[in-house]
Amino acid sequence: MIVIVCPGQGSQTPGFLSPWLELSAFKDSIEAMQAASGIDLIAHGSISDAETIRDTAVAQPLIVSAGVATLATLFNLDGKIGSKVTGIAGHSVGEITAAVGAGLFSAEQGIKFVRERGNAMAQAAALEPTSMAAVIGGDQALIEARLTELGLEPANYNGGGQIVAAGSAGAIAELQASGIEGSRVIPLQVAGAFHTRYMAPAVSALESYATSVRVENPVGKLWTNAGGVEISDGQQFLNLLVNQVKSPVRWDLCMQSMVSAGVTALIEVAPAGTLVGLAKRSMPGVETLAVKTPENLEAALKLIENHA
């Protein structure tokens, strides 16, 4: 059994799209989403600098478009996962990539949704200085208690001994200065405290937009960041997508659910690398592949054939 996983914000690097644009199927997919969103995805993925693509309103559509175009290139099915793939899941904004891959809505609908999500979250992040930091290692209960003391929230449970803390910039600075016994604290270059109460204004904006989004039920297995459970109802998944911007990402539970389902292999679509790294620590025995460049496509197709 094989699954596709779709990365979230922070996976993008300047110019990562350039080699992909040489593939006609990939470029056609990107151009269609660029036209639908009104965002210059090609320029941002090839020539924009690190500061520009760090902007939430740019980063999120760029990441989703890259993932969807990778799916379109792999399966030649307008971005939907192939029949030999068991299921799909995404980390944070990667859930929108996964929704497109599972057939909940089209690539064009997905990129419009992520455009609204990115804009709403950027506006919420601009209301006050907030930030995030990765806490590596240590006791989970001890970490959670310290975050509560500082008024911070666990935004991501990434598995492999990694929790991402989020909240006010001052509290993140204090966390970094004071540390937590048995843990390392690494500040993240992000624009705000995503997946926390600070994103409540974005939820309100997305709730209104989501009423115009028509969805189908997923094809294959589709896991949600909200508890890591499998969702078979498209409308339910859309509702969870809306609320997830202020709720913690339980990627640890997603990985546990995949293992329990009998998954034997995992492929991460572009911009790949982060989720495969987490899987290697939390999903022992599962074969993994990060599709970082077009050169990895042949290996991905072989892996799908071997584990179908």
Secondary structure as GFF3:
##gff-version 3
##sequence-region A 1 308
A	DSSP	beta_strand	2	6	.	.	.	ID=ss1
A	DSSP	three_ten_helix	18	22	.	.	.	ID=ss2
A	DSSP	alpha_helix	24	37	.	.	.	ID=ss3
A	DSSP	alpha_helix	41	46	.	.	.	ID=ss4
A	DSSP	alpha_helix	50	54	.	.	.	ID=ss5
A	DSSP	alpha_helix	56	75	.	.	.	ID=ss6
A	DSSP	beta_strand	87	90	.	.	.	ID=ss7
A	DSSP	alpha_helix	94	101	.	.	.	ID=ss8
A	DSSP	alpha_helix	107	125	.	.	.	ID=ss9
A	DSSP	beta_strand	130	136	.	.	.	ID=ss10
A	DSSP	alpha_helix	140	150	.	.	.	ID=ss11
A	DSSP	beta_strand	153	159	.	.	.	ID=ss12
A	DSSP	beta_strand	162	168	.	.	.	ID=ss13
A	DSSP	alpha_helix	169	178	.	.	.	ID=ss14
A	DSSP	beta_strand	184	187	.	.	.	ID=ss15
A	DSSP	three_ten_helix	197	199	.	.	.	ID=ss16
A	DSSP	alpha_helix	200	210	.	.	.	ID=ss17
A	DSSP	beta_strand	221	222	.	.	.	ID=ss18
A	DSSP	alpha_helix	234	243	.	.	.	ID=ss19
A	DSSP	three_ten_helix	244	246	.	.	.	ID=ss20
A	DSSP	beta_strand	249	250	.	.	.	ID=ss21
A	DSSP	alpha_helix	251	260	.	.	.	ID=ss22
A	DSSP	beta_strand	265	268	.	.	.	ID=ss23
A	DSSP	alpha_helix	274	282	.	.	.	ID=ss24
A	DSSP	beta_strand	287	290	.	.	.	ID=ss25
A	DSSP	three_ten_helix	294	296	.	.	.	ID=ss26
A	DSSP	alpha_helix	297	307	.	.	.	ID=ss27
###
